């Protein structure tokens, strides 16, 4: 009689992955059912159930045994388990109080003990203070908080992360990583680091499946932002003006502001260009030119 155990050869790697994904999905379903928990998709609760995506996330994040990691929205701890097995310390920020005790249970070690390197904080990640010392962010975040979370972390935190590895909506991920993007979010990210698209993630990799495709991105942050905080705020304000008329040339947006046309001439930026064609260095040069012109007029 044949055993019920399944065996796979190298040529069936896709079947192996499907089997592993099925096992993880079953584990999560049983755990949620046992604890009487339903997932609130309005809060972006879509748990990752694909082992290969989990592995890709922690691999590209390059988690070292000396690293401190912040995870946003850990849920019951599917990704958390991978992080605490690699990092020195993991801070998990969870807004849903139902998930806090389950997170501790799901991440227990073989001796049924809560990992000593895991700190769980019940808080809204958009308001929670980030660490004051070196850290990385690794998270499968609720898609609707992508922009405000990046703004909070990059603009409001005393210490910027060394990197961010995020599982977010595909459209937003591709926009952030595009060279010619019509997004202010892209400009914000590129002022602080270099984004790259790691991989796409289809809906069936989640429980429950979201209605959109997802993607993993990695942002390697600069040792220092490309500009000081005041300059960054001015650039974002300038970009907001330029993108308010996305199909318009710069001459019809920035060119209509005091000193705008002269500033573009000084920065050698063709006023016929559209804002999405400007590099980060050109935005900085344009802001510097505007400040020089305006200071002379005071």
C-alpha positions in Angstrom: 0.0 0.0 0.0 1.3 3.4 -0.9 1.9 6.0 1.8 -0.2 9.1 1.9 3.0 11.2 1.9 3.6 13.3 -1.2 7.0 13.3 -2.9 8.1 15.7 -5.6 11.0 15.9 -8.0 12.9 19.0 -9.1 10.8 19.2 -12.3 7.7 19.6 -10.2 8.9 22.7 -8.2 5.6 24.5 -9.0 3.7 21.7 -7.4 6.0 21.7 -4.4 5.3 25.5 -3.9 1.6 25.0 -4.3 1.7 22.2 -1.7 3.6 24.4 0.8 1.3 27.3 0.1 -1.7 25.1 0.8 -0.2 23.9 4.0 0.4 27.4 5.3 -3.1 28.5 4.2 -4.6 25.5 6.1 -2.6 26.4 9.2 -3.8 30.0 9.1 -7.4 29.0 8.5 -7.5 26.5 11.3 -5.8 28.9 13.6 -8.3 31.7 12.9 -11.3 29.3 13.1 -10.0 27.9 16.4 -9.8 31.4 17.9 -13.1 32.6 16.4 -11.5 35.4 14.3 -12.7 36.8 11.0 -10.5 39.0 8.9 -11.6 42.6 8.4 -10.6 43.5 4.8 -11.7 47.1 5.4 -8.6 47.3 7.6 -6.5 45.7 4.8 -6.3 42.3 6.6 -5.0 40.0 3.8 -2.6 37.4 5.3 0.2 36.2 3.1 0.1 32.5 2.6 2.8 32.0 -0.1 6.1 30.6 1.3 8.1 31.8 -1.7 7.0 35.4 -1.3 7.8 35.3 2.4 11.3 34.0 1.6 11.8 36.7 -1.0 10.8 39.4 1.4 13.2 38.4 4.1 15.9 37.7 1.6 15.8 41.1 -0.1 15.5 42.8 3.3 18.8 41.2 4.1 18.0 40.6 7.7 21.1 40.2 9.9 21.3 38.9 13.4 22.3 42.4 14.6 19.3 44.1 12.9 16.3 45.7 14.6 13.2 45.4 12.5 9.9 47.2 12.6 6.9 45.4 11.2 3.6 47.2 10.4 0.3 45.3 10.7 1.7 41.8 11.6 -1.8 40.3 12.1 -1.3 36.9 13.7 2.4 36.9 12.8 2.9 35.0 9.5 5.8 37.3 8.4 6.7 37.9 12.1 7.8 34.3 12.5 10.3 34.7 9.7 11.6 38.0 11.1 12.2 36.9 14.7 14.1 33.9 13.4 16.7 36.2 11.8 16.7 39.6 13.5 18.1 40.7 16.9 14.9 42.5 17.7 11.4 42.9 16.1 8.9 45.5 17.0 5.5 44.6 15.7 2.9 47.4 15.5 -0.7 46.2 15.3 -3.8 48.3 15.5 -6.3 45.5 15.9 -6.5 44.5 19.5 -7.9 41.1 18.6 -4.7 40.2 16.9 -2.3 40.9 19.8 -2.8 37.7 21.9 -3.0 35.6 18.7 0.3 37.1 17.5 2.0 36.0 20.7 0.5 32.5 20.4 1.3 32.1 16.7 4.9 33.1 17.1 5.6 31.0 20.2 8.7 28.8 20.0 8.9 25.0 20.3 8.8 25.3 24.1 5.6 27.4 23.9 7.4 30.6 25.0 7.0 34.0 23.5 10.2 34.9 21.7 12.4 37.3 23.7 13.3 39.3 20.7 9.7 40.2 19.9 8.0 43.4 21.1 4.3 43.9 20.3 2.8 47.4 20.4 -0.9 48.0 20.0 -1.0 51.3 18.1 -1.8 53.1 14.9 1.4 52.9 12.8 0.6 56.3 11.3 1.0 57.8 14.8 3.4 55.4 16.5 6.9 56.8 17.0 9.6 55.0 15.1 12.9 53.9 16.7 15.6 56.5 17.4 18.3 54.1 16.5 19.2 52.1 13.4 16.3 49.9 12.1 14.7 48.4 9.0 11.1 48.2 8.1 9.7 45.0 6.7 6.0 44.6 6.3 2.9 43.5 4.4 1.0 46.7 5.0 -2.6 47.6 4.5 -2.6 49.1 1.0 -4.7 52.2 1.9 -2.0 53.5 4.3 1.0 53.2 1.9 1.3 57.0 1.2 0.6 58.2 4.8 2.9 55.6 6.3 5.8 56.5 4.0 5.2 60.2 4.8 5.1 59.4 8.5 8.3 57.3 8.5 10.3 59.6 6.1 9.1 63.0 7.1 8.1 62.8 10.8 10.5 60.2 12.3 13.7 61.3 14.2 15.6 58.5 12.6 15.0 57.2 9.0 15.2 53.4 8.5 18.2 52.0 6.6 15.7 50.3 4.3 12.1 49.5 3.8 10.9 46.2 2.3 7.1 46.4 1.7 4.4 44.3 0.2 2.0 46.8 -1.3 -0.5 47.3 -4.2 1.1 46.6 -7.6 0.0 49.9 -9.2 1.5 51.9 -6.3 4.7 49.8 -6.3 5.2 50.3 -10.1 4.5 54.0 -9.7 7.1 54.4 -6.9 9.7 52.6 -8.9 9.1 54.3 -12.2 11.7 56.7 -13.6 9.0 59.0 -15.0 6.2 58.9 -12.5 3.4 61.4 -12.0 3.3 60.7 -8.3 4.4 63.0 -5.5 5.0 59.8 -3.5 7.7 58.8 -6.0 9.5 62.1 -5.4 9.2 61.7 -1.7 10.7 58.2 -1.8 13.6 59.2 -4.1 14.6 62.1 -1.9 15.3 59.5 0.8 16.4 56.4 -1.1 16.4 54.2 -4.2 13.3 52.0 -4.8 13.3 48.8 -6.7 10.6 46.4 -7.7 11.4 42.9 -6.3 8.5 40.8 -7.6 4.8 40.7 -8.4 2.4 38.9 -6.1 -1.0 37.6 -7.5 -4.2 37.7 -5.3 -4.1 33.9 -4.7 -1.1 34.4 -2.5 -3.3 35.9 0.2 -6.1 34.9 2.6 -8.5 36.2 1.7 -7.4 37.2 -1.9 -7.5 41.0 -2.5 -9.1 42.4 -5.6 -5.9 43.8 -7.0 -2.4 42.5 -7.7 0.4 43.2 -5.3 4.1 43.6 -5.4 7.2 43.6 -3.2 9.3 46.7 -3.3 12.6 47.4 -1.6 13.8 51.0 -0.7 17.4 51.3 0.2 17.7 54.5 2.1 20.5 57.0 1.7 22.8 57.6 4.7 21.3 61.1 4.5 18.3 62.4 2.5 19.2 64.3 -0.6 18.0 67.6 0.9 17.4 69.2 4.3 13.8 69.0 5.8 12.9 72.6 4.8 14.0 72.0 1.2 12.1 68.7 1.0 8.9 70.3 2.2 9.3 73.1 -0.5 10.0 70.5 -3.2 6.9 68.5 -2.3 4.8 71.7 -2.4 6.3 72.6 -5.7 5.7 69.2 -7.1 2.1 69.3 -5.9 1.6 72.5 -7.8 3.2 71.0 -11.0 1.2 67.8 -10.8 -2.1 69.6 -10.2 -2.2 69.9 -14.0 -0.5 66.7 -15.0 -0.9 67.1 -18.7 0.4 70.7 -18.6 3.9 71.8 -19.2 5.9 73.4 -16.4 5.5 76.8 -18.0 1.7 76.6 -17.2 2.2 75.7 -13.6 5.5 76.7 -12.0 6.0 79.2 -14.7 2.9 81.1 -13.5 4.3 81.5 -10.0 6.5 84.5 -9.0 10.0 83.8 -10.2 9.0 80.5 -11.7 10.0 81.2 -15.3 13.3 82.8 -14.3 14.1 79.9 -11.9 13.6 77.3 -14.7 16.0 79.3 -16.9 18.6 79.4 -14.1 18.2 75.7 -13.5 18.4 75.0 -17.3 15.0 73.3 -17.2 13.0 73.6 -20.4 9.6 75.1 -19.4 8.0 72.9 -22.1 8.8 69.8 -20.1 6.2 68.0 -18.0 6.8 67.5 -14.2 7.2 63.7 -14.4 10.3 64.1 -16.6 12.3 65.9 -13.9 14.9 64.0 -11.9 15.2 64.5 -8.1 18.4 66.5 -8.7 16.5 68.8 -11.1 13.8 69.4 -8.5 16.5 70.3 -5.9 18.2 72.6 -8.4 14.9 74.2 -9.3 14.0 74.9 -5.7 17.5 76.4 -5.1 17.0 78.7 -8.0 13.6 79.8 -6.7 15.0 80.5 -3.3 17.8 82.6 -4.7 15.5 84.6 -6.9 12.9 85.2 -4.1 15.6 86.2 -1.6 16.9 88.9 -3.9 13.4 90.3 -4.2 12.8 90.6 -0.5 
